[in-house]
Amino acid sequence: IYRKQRVSSYIMNGAVCGFGTYNRPKFKITQFNPAAYVQWEPKVNNEGGANGPYAYNSAHDASQYPNDKEGIGNRHVKGAAILGFDTRVHWISLQTFAREATLYPGLLWCNPANPNGN
């Protein structure tokens, strides 16, 4: 049976698992830039059409790519809450998130196993 992701209303940055290339050894938190982002309020996608359930994750797992399809939530219209690896939480605008999502590596694309962060 297929089930939508309901782990949390926040989503993990896919960099934590190497954007799907995760293997052993596991990443240590010290390998990530403390200023980088680890979790954010996700975009709510209406999967399944008008009668389908609303889901927070189009990839059906607990992580996302920081892009326009799976990125930051639009529920609050202008921005969303975001959490850093250093445990800070703050508000980020949709424009700032979109701009940061173009930087490889950056605060969103921060995969320790890839020099480009993706």
Secondary structure, DSSP 8 states (H G I E B T S, - for coil): ------S-SSEEEGGGGGGGT--SS---GGGS-TTSEEEE-B--EETTGGGS-EES-TTSSSEE-SSTTTSB--TTSSEEEEEETTS-EEEEEHHHHHHHTT-SSSSSS--TTSTT--
